[in-house]
């Protein structure tokens, strides 16, 4: 079944008792049958946390098939659609990420470790948590010299997303991922806009629970 138009979205909590041994991969299979997009992840108490979006009937059917009705530890909450491109398992780190800042000169660099190699993008204005702020990014070459001293501005792990597996997603020019940092959290996308002579990209914050419309995370982090 193809993906339904996202006319409805819900957050579903499936308690450890109600999940009855069901795995995140099982939920991916159910969502695929129903044409739903979104994600599933393991909770700290053994529950399953699900975000599902698609047709209203399909979202309801997923909750029904997950067996949450009548279970006090489970819940369903209607939320806004986040615009996902697939139904994926979250909470499985793909590797580390870092955002470096040039001391005294301005400018940032986003680094993602992809299969043991560092992929980097220069960000003249720095990242943003505002989905409306599309930050220009320039793909940096491995080992390319950088003017000025660099300091770590943010770091953590990241999760790969999107329909296309990595690193092929980067080569195609559209990479979706989730950052788990101290300053940057939630979904982001890198969209290539020009391939030559130096690849130009846009770094875009996705509309999710971590988005902060109108916020300039760089300015807020500046001292004084």
Backbone as numpy.savetxt, mean C-alpha at the origin, in Angstrom:
# Nx Ny Nz CAx CAy CAz Cx Cy Cz
-14.94 -15.22 -12.33 -15.79 -14.02 -12.33 -14.92 -12.78 -12.33
-15.23 -11.77 -13.11 -14.46 -10.54 -13.15 -14.74 -9.68 -11.95
-13.91 -8.68 -11.72 -14.05 -7.80 -10.58 -15.29 -6.94 -10.73
-16.08 -6.82 -9.65 -17.28 -6.00 -9.64 -16.92 -4.54 -9.49
-17.78 -3.66 -9.98 -17.60 -2.24 -9.73 -17.76 -1.97 -8.26
-16.86 -1.14 -7.70 -16.86 -0.92 -6.25 -17.99 0.01 -5.85
-19.19 -0.54 -5.73 -20.34 0.23 -5.25 -20.52 0.09 -3.75
-19.75 -0.80 -3.15 -19.86 -1.04 -1.71 -18.50 -1.48 -1.19
-18.24 -1.21 0.07 -16.99 -1.64 0.70 -17.22 -1.87 2.18
-16.50 -2.81 2.74 -16.68 -3.13 4.16 -15.37 -3.63 4.75
-15.21 -3.38 6.05 -14.16 -3.99 6.84 -14.80 -5.13 7.63
-14.25 -6.30 7.49 -14.80 -7.48 8.13 -13.76 -8.06 9.08
-14.15 -8.25 10.32 -13.30 -8.92 11.30 -13.84 -10.31 11.53
-13.02 -11.31 11.31 -13.40 -12.71 11.51 -12.63 -13.22 12.73
-13.31 -13.47 13.81 -12.65 -13.86 15.05 -11.89 -15.17 14.88
-10.96 -15.42 15.81 -10.18 -16.66 15.75 -11.09 -17.88 15.80
-12.19 -17.77 16.55 -13.13 -18.90 16.64 -13.90 -19.07 15.34
-14.35 -17.97 14.75 -15.18 -18.04 13.55 -14.38 -18.45 12.32
-13.09 -18.14 12.29 -12.32 -18.46 11.08 -12.11 -19.95 10.91
-12.16 -20.70 12.02 -12.15 -22.17 11.97 -11.04 -22.73 11.09
-9.84 -22.20 11.25 -8.70 -22.70 10.51 -8.55 -22.12 9.12
-9.45 -21.24 8.72 -9.36 -20.63 7.38 -8.12 -19.74 7.31
-7.40 -19.81 6.22 -6.16 -19.05 6.03 -6.42 -17.80 5.20
-5.50 -16.83 5.22 -5.64 -15.67 4.34 -5.76 -16.07 2.87
-5.04 -17.11 2.46 -5.13 -17.55 1.07 -6.53 -18.07 0.75
-7.21 -18.68 1.73 -8.59 -19.12 1.53 -9.49 -17.91 1.24
-9.26 -16.82 1.98 -10.07 -15.61 1.79 -9.81 -15.02 0.41
-8.56 -15.05 -0.04 -8.23 -14.57 -1.39 -9.03 -15.36 -2.43
-9.12 -16.67 -2.22 -9.87 -17.50 -3.15 -11.35 -17.16 -3.17
-11.94 -16.96 -1.98 -13.35 -16.59 -1.91 -13.61 -15.25 -2.58
-12.72 -14.28 -2.30 -12.88 -12.94 -2.89 -12.78 -13.01 -4.41
-11.88 -13.85 -4.92 -11.74 -14.00 -6.36 -13.00 -14.56 -6.99
-13.62 -15.52 -6.34 -14.86 -16.10 -6.85 -15.97 -15.06 -6.92
-15.94 -14.10 -5.99 -17.00 -13.09 -5.90 -16.65 -11.81 -6.64
-15.47 -11.74 -7.25 -15.07 -10.55 -7.99 -14.78 -9.36 -7.12
-14.23 -9.59 -5.92 -13.97 -8.52 -4.97 -12.49 -8.11 -4.99
-12.24 -6.86 -4.66 -10.90 -6.31 -4.52 -10.68 -5.94 -3.06
-9.40 -5.79 -2.68 -9.12 -5.39 -1.30 -7.95 -6.17 -0.73
-8.06 -6.55 0.55 -6.95 -7.23 1.20 -7.42 -8.01 2.42
-6.54 -8.90 2.88 -6.76 -9.65 4.11 -5.42 -9.73 4.83
-5.46 -9.69 6.15 -4.25 -9.85 6.93 -4.57 -10.53 8.25
-3.56 -11.12 8.87 -3.70 -11.76 10.18 -3.70 -10.69 11.26
-4.62 -10.80 12.22 -4.63 -9.91 13.36 -3.77 -10.44 14.49
-3.49 -9.60 15.46 -2.60 -9.99 16.56 -3.21 -11.04 17.47
-4.54 -11.15 17.50 -5.21 -12.11 18.36 -5.66 -13.36 17.59
-5.12 -13.56 16.40 -5.47 -14.73 15.62 -6.68 -14.55 14.72
-7.24 -13.33 14.70 -8.39 -13.05 13.85 -7.94 -12.73 12.43
-8.88 -12.71 11.51 -8.62 -12.26 10.15 -9.24 -10.89 9.97
-8.47 -9.95 9.42 -8.94 -8.60 9.14 -9.05 -8.46 7.63
-10.24 -8.10 7.15 -10.51 -8.09 5.72 -11.07 -6.74 5.30
-10.56 -6.22 4.19 -11.18 -5.07 3.52 -11.63 -5.58 2.16
-12.95 -5.49 1.89 -13.49 -5.99 0.63 -14.31 -4.89 -0.03
-14.14 -4.73 -1.35 -14.93 -3.75 -2.09 -15.31 -4.31 -3.45
-16.51 -3.96 -3.86 -17.05 -4.46 -5.12 -18.55 -4.24 -5.14
-19.29 -5.17 -5.72 -20.74 -5.07 -5.71 -21.31 -5.33 -4.32
-22.42 -4.65 -4.00 -23.00 -4.78 -2.67 -23.35 -6.23 -2.35
-23.91 -6.94 -3.30 -24.27 -8.33 -3.07 -23.05 -9.19 -2.81
-21.96 -8.91 -3.53 -20.74 -9.71 -3.37 -20.10 -9.50 -2.01
-20.07 -8.25 -1.54 -19.50 -7.97 -0.22 -20.27 -8.71 0.86
-21.60 -8.66 0.77 -22.42 -9.37 1.74 -22.22 -10.86 1.70
-22.05 -11.42 0.48 -21.84 -12.86 0.34 -20.52 -13.28 0.97
-19.50 -12.43 0.82 -18.21 -12.77 1.43 -18.35 -12.86 2.95
-19.01 -11.87 3.55 -19.21 -11.89 5.00 -19.97 -13.14 5.42
-20.97 -13.50 4.63 -21.76 -14.71 4.94 -20.91 -15.96 4.86
-20.09 -16.06 3.82 -19.26 -17.25 3.63 -18.12 -17.33 4.63
-17.76 -16.18 5.21 -16.74 -16.19 6.25 -17.31 -16.58 7.61
-18.63 -16.74 7.69 -19.27 -17.27 8.88 -19.28 -16.35 10.09
-19.40 -15.03 9.86 -19.35 -14.12 10.99 -20.70 -13.90 11.66
-21.80 -14.26 10.99 -23.13 -14.01 11.55 -23.31 -14.77 12.86
-23.75 -14.05 13.89 -23.99 -14.65 15.20 -22.77 -14.82 16.06
-21.58 -14.44 15.53 -20.35 -14.57 16.31 -20.02 -13.22 16.95
-19.97 -13.18 18.26 -19.77 -11.92 18.99 -18.39 -11.31 18.75
-17.42 -12.12 18.45 -16.07 -11.60 18.23 -15.83 -11.09 16.82
-16.80 -11.29 15.93 -16.66 -10.85 14.55 -17.48 -9.59 14.32
-17.18 -8.88 13.23 -17.90 -7.63 12.97 -17.81 -7.27 11.50
-18.75 -6.45 11.05 -18.73 -5.90 9.69 -19.05 -4.42 9.79
-18.21 -3.60 9.17 -18.40 -2.15 9.17 -18.30 -1.63 7.74
-19.32 -0.90 7.30 -19.30 -0.30 5.96 -18.30 0.85 5.95
-17.47 0.90 4.92 -16.45 1.95 4.78 -16.44 2.43 3.34
-15.59 3.42 3.06 -15.44 3.91 1.69 -14.49 3.00 0.92
-14.77 2.86 -0.37 -13.87 2.09 -1.24 -12.52 2.79 -1.33
-11.45 2.00 -1.37 -10.09 2.55 -1.42 -9.49 2.50 -2.83
-10.17 1.86 -3.76 -9.67 1.81 -5.14 -8.58 0.79 -5.37
-8.73 -0.41 -4.80 -7.71 -1.44 -4.95 -7.72 -2.04 -6.35
-6.59 -2.63 -6.74 -6.43 -3.23 -8.06 -6.46 -4.76 -8.02
-6.47 -5.33 -6.83 -6.49 -6.77 -6.68 -6.97 -7.10 -5.27
-7.08 -8.37 -4.97 -7.33 -8.79 -3.58 -6.07 -9.53 -3.13
-5.38 -8.96 -2.16 -4.05 -9.46 -1.80 -3.93 -9.71 -0.31
-2.91 -10.47 0.03 -2.58 -10.71 1.44 -1.64 -9.62 1.90
-1.99 -8.95 2.98 -1.14 -7.91 3.56 -0.43 -8.44 4.80
0.54 -7.64 5.25 1.25 -7.99 6.47 2.44 -8.88 6.24
2.80 -9.14 4.96 3.97 -9.95 4.65 5.03 -9.03 4.03
6.03 -8.62 4.81 7.01 -7.67 4.30 7.77 -8.21 3.09
7.99 -7.33 2.10 8.77 -7.69 0.93 10.23 -7.32 1.11
10.51 -6.45 2.10 11.87 -6.00 2.35 11.84 -4.65 3.03
13.01 -4.08 3.28 13.07 -2.77 3.93 12.91 -1.62 2.95
12.51 -0.47 3.49 12.51 0.76 2.71 13.18 1.85 3.55
13.70 2.85 2.88 14.25 4.02 3.56 13.91 5.27 2.76
13.73 6.36 3.45 13.65 7.67 2.82 14.79 8.49 3.37
15.70 8.91 2.50 16.86 9.71 2.90 16.60 11.17 2.58
17.16 12.04 3.41 17.02 13.48 3.22 18.39 14.11 3.08
18.52 15.02 2.12 19.79 15.71 1.91 19.90 16.86 2.91
20.89 16.77 3.76 21.07 17.76 4.83 21.46 19.11 4.24
20.69 20.14 4.57 21.02 21.50 4.19 20.82 21.84 2.72
20.38 20.89 1.90 20.22 21.16 0.47 18.80 20.93 -0.02
17.99 20.25 0.78 16.64 19.91 0.35 16.66 18.69 -0.56
15.53 18.08 -0.72 15.43 16.89 -1.56 15.51 15.61 -0.76
14.84 14.58 -1.27 14.75 13.30 -0.59 15.04 12.19 -1.59
15.21 10.99 -1.07 15.38 9.82 -1.92 14.65 8.64 -1.29
13.76 8.03 -2.06 13.04 6.83 -1.62 13.81 5.61 -2.11
14.10 4.68 -1.19 14.81 3.46 -1.54 13.96 2.25 -1.14
13.76 1.33 -2.08 13.06 0.07 -1.84 14.00 -1.07 -2.17
14.10 -2.04 -1.28 14.90 -3.22 -1.59 14.03 -4.21 -2.35
14.40 -4.54 -3.57 13.64 -5.43 -4.43 14.53 -6.61 -4.82
14.24 -7.77 -4.26 15.00 -8.98 -4.53 16.49 -8.77 -4.30
16.83 -8.16 -3.18 18.22 -7.99 -2.80 18.92 -6.81 -3.43
18.24 -6.08 -4.31 18.82 -4.90 -4.94 18.06 -3.65 -4.53
18.77 -2.54 -4.44 18.14 -1.28 -4.06 17.66 -0.53 -5.29
16.38 -0.21 -5.33 15.81 0.67 -6.35 15.53 2.01 -5.69
15.89 3.10 -6.35 15.83 4.41 -5.71 15.18 5.45 -6.63
14.47 6.40 -5.99 13.84 7.52 -6.69 14.12 8.81 -5.94
14.64 9.80 -6.65 14.88 11.12 -6.06 13.56 11.88 -6.02
13.29 12.52 -4.87 12.04 13.27 -4.65 12.39 14.71 -4.29
12.36 15.63 -5.24 12.75 17.02 -4.95 11.94 17.65 -3.81
10.63 17.37 -3.74 9.79 17.98 -2.70 9.49 17.05 -1.54
9.98 15.84 -1.58 9.70 14.90 -0.52 8.35 14.23 -0.68
8.08 13.18 0.11 6.82 12.44 0.01 5.68 13.20 0.68
4.44 12.78 0.40 3.27 13.41 0.99 2.27 12.34 1.39
1.51 12.62 2.45 0.42 11.73 2.88 -0.92 12.20 2.34
-0.89 13.20 1.46 -2.10 13.74 0.83 -2.28 13.10 -0.54
-3.38 12.34 -0.76 -3.58 11.69 -2.06 -3.65 12.67 -3.24
-3.97 13.93 -2.96 -4.07 14.91 -4.04 -2.70 15.47 -4.44
-1.68 15.23 -3.63 -0.34 15.76 -3.90 0.47 14.73 -4.68
0.66 14.96 -5.95 1.43 14.04 -6.80 2.86 14.53 -6.88
3.75 13.82 -6.20 5.14 14.24 -6.10 5.96 13.71 -7.28
6.68 14.62 -7.93 7.57 14.22 -9.02 8.73 13.41 -8.45
9.10 12.35 -9.15 10.21 11.50 -8.73 11.05 11.15 -9.95
12.34 11.02 -9.75 13.27 10.69 -10.82 14.03 9.43 -10.42
13.94 8.40 -11.25 14.61 7.15 -10.90 16.12 7.36 -10.86
16.72 6.94 -9.76 18.16 7.10 -9.57 18.87 5.82 -10.00
20.05 5.98 -10.57 20.83 4.83 -10.99 21.62 4.26 -9.81
21.73 2.94 -9.72 22.53 2.35 -8.63 23.96 2.88 -8.64
24.44 3.33 -7.48 25.79 3.84 -7.37 25.96 5.26 -7.87
24.86 5.91 -8.24 24.95 7.29 -8.73 25.38 8.22 -7.59
26.40 9.06 -7.80 26.84 9.96 -6.73 25.77 10.97 -6.36
25.70 11.26 -5.07 24.70 12.19 -4.55 25.40 13.37 -3.90
24.98 14.58 -4.26 25.59 15.77 -3.68 25.04 16.01 -2.28
25.93 16.24 -1.33 25.50 16.55 0.03 25.37 15.32 0.91
25.33 15.57 2.20 25.20 14.50 3.19 23.75 14.04 3.28
23.56 12.73 3.45 22.23 12.16 3.56 21.96 11.69 4.99
20.73 11.90 5.46 20.30 11.37 6.75 19.03 10.56 6.55
18.81 9.57 7.41 17.61 8.75 7.33 16.44 9.53 7.90
15.45 9.82 7.07 14.27 10.57 7.46 13.13 9.64 7.89
13.04 8.47 7.27 12.06 7.46 7.66 12.55 6.11 7.17
12.10 5.04 7.85 12.50 3.69 7.45 11.52 2.69 8.04
11.57 1.49 7.52 10.69 0.42 7.99 10.63 -0.67 6.94
9.55 -1.44 6.96 9.35 -2.49 5.95 8.26 -2.05 4.99
8.21 -2.73 3.85 7.14 -2.42 2.90 6.57 -3.72 2.35
5.34 -3.62 1.82 4.65 -4.76 1.22 4.36 -4.44 -0.23
4.56 -5.42 -1.10 4.31 -5.21 -2.52 2.84 -5.45 -2.84
2.31 -4.66 -3.78 0.91 -4.80 -4.17 0.76 -4.70 -5.67
-0.47 -4.53 -6.11 -0.75 -4.41 -7.53 -1.01 -5.75 -8.20
-1.49 -5.71 -9.43 -1.81 -6.94 -10.16 -0.56 -7.67 -10.64
0.48 -6.90 -10.97 1.67 -7.46 -11.61 2.74 -7.73 -10.55
3.40 -8.91 -10.58 4.44 -9.21 -9.60 5.65 -8.30 -9.77
6.38 -8.13 -8.68 7.61 -7.33 -8.70 8.77 -8.24 -9.09
9.82 -7.73 -9.71 10.06 -6.35 -10.13 9.43 -5.97 -11.47
8.68 -6.90 -12.07 8.07 -6.60 -13.37 7.18 -5.37 -13.31
6.52 -5.15 -12.14 5.65 -3.97 -12.00 6.44 -2.68 -12.20
7.66 -2.65 -11.66 8.49 -1.45 -11.82 8.88 -1.29 -13.28
9.26 -2.38 -13.92 9.68 -2.29 -15.31 8.52 -1.83 -16.20
7.30 -2.20 -15.86 6.14 -1.76 -16.64 5.76 -0.31 -16.34
6.25 0.21 -15.21 6.00 1.61 -14.92 4.84 1.91 -13.99
4.33 0.90 -13.27 3.27 1.15 -12.30 3.44 0.18 -11.13
3.92 0.68 -10.00 4.20 -0.15 -8.84 3.39 0.34 -7.65
2.63 -0.57 -7.05 1.80 -0.27 -5.89 2.39 -0.96 -4.68
2.45 -0.27 -3.53 3.08 -0.85 -2.35 2.54 -0.20 -1.08
2.81 -0.83 0.05 2.37 -0.35 1.36 3.60 -0.11 2.22
3.74 1.09 2.76 4.86 1.42 3.63 4.44 1.30 5.09
5.33 0.71 5.88 5.11 0.59 7.32 6.25 1.31 8.03
6.20 2.64 7.98 7.25 3.45 8.58 6.72 4.24 9.76
7.57 5.12 10.30 7.16 5.98 11.41 6.43 7.21 10.90
6.85 7.74 9.76 6.22 8.93 9.19 5.31 8.60 8.01
5.67 7.58 7.26 4.91 7.20 6.08 4.25 5.85 6.32
2.92 5.82 6.15 2.17 4.58 6.37 1.11 4.42 5.29
0.78 3.18 5.01 -0.31 2.90 4.08 0.14 2.77 2.64
-0.84 2.76 1.75 -0.58 2.49 0.35 -0.04 3.68 -0.43
0.86 3.37 -1.35 1.43 4.36 -2.26 1.53 3.73 -3.65
1.69 4.57 -4.65 1.91 4.08 -6.01 2.99 4.93 -6.67
3.83 4.27 -7.45 4.81 4.94 -8.32 4.34 4.75 -9.75
4.11 5.86 -10.46 3.62 5.81 -11.84 4.62 6.49 -12.75
5.18 5.75 -13.70 6.16 6.35 -14.62 5.44 7.19 -15.66
5.95 8.39 -15.89 5.34 9.30 -16.87 6.23 9.52 -18.08
7.52 9.23 -17.94 8.47 9.41 -19.05 9.63 8.45 -18.85
10.04 7.79 -19.95 11.10 6.78 -19.83 12.48 7.30 -20.17
12.59 8.43 -20.87 13.91 8.90 -21.29 13.91 10.43 -21.37
15.13 11.04 -21.29 16.42 10.38 -21.12 16.64 9.87 -19.69
15.91 10.41 -18.71 15.96 9.90 -17.35 14.52 9.66 -16.91
14.23 8.46 -16.43 12.85 8.08 -16.12 12.23 9.03 -15.10
11.05 9.57 -15.46 10.30 10.44 -14.56 9.08 9.67 -14.05
8.79 9.84 -12.76 7.70 9.14 -12.11 6.88 10.11 -11.28
5.71 9.67 -10.85 4.92 10.35 -9.84 4.77 9.42 -8.64
5.01 9.94 -7.44 4.75 9.20 -6.21 3.42 9.70 -5.66
2.45 8.79 -5.52 1.09 9.18 -5.15 0.65 8.40 -3.91
0.12 9.10 -2.92 -0.45 8.43 -1.74 -1.83 7.91 -2.10
-2.11 6.66 -1.77 -3.41 6.08 -2.06 -4.42 6.48 -0.98
-5.69 6.48 -1.34 -6.75 6.87 -0.41 -7.08 5.69 0.50
-6.55 5.72 1.72 -6.82 4.68 2.69 -6.92 5.31 4.07
-6.95 4.49 5.11 -7.12 4.99 6.47 -5.96 5.87 6.93
-4.80 5.73 6.31 -3.62 6.51 6.72 -3.50 7.83 5.96
-4.29 8.02 4.92 -4.21 9.25 4.13 -4.55 10.47 4.98
-3.87 11.58 4.71 -4.10 12.82 5.45 -4.26 13.96 4.44
-5.46 14.12 3.90 -5.69 15.18 2.91 -5.30 16.55 3.44
-4.61 17.33 2.61 -4.19 18.67 3.00 -2.99 18.73 3.90
-2.38 17.58 4.20 -1.25 17.54 5.12 0.07 17.55 4.35
1.03 18.30 4.84 2.39 18.30 4.29 3.28 17.65 5.33
3.51 16.35 5.18 4.27 15.61 6.18 5.71 16.10 6.28
6.26 16.64 5.19 7.62 17.15 5.23 7.68 18.41 6.07
6.77 19.36 5.84 6.77 20.60 6.62 6.52 20.33 8.09
5.63 19.36 8.39 5.32 19.04 9.78 6.50 18.45 10.51
7.42 17.82 9.77 8.57 17.18 10.40 9.75 18.13 10.56
9.68 19.32 9.95 10.78 20.27 10.07 10.87 20.80 11.49
12.09 20.91 12.04 12.25 21.44 13.38 11.89 22.91 13.45
11.36 23.31 14.59 11.03 24.72 14.83 9.80 25.15 14.13
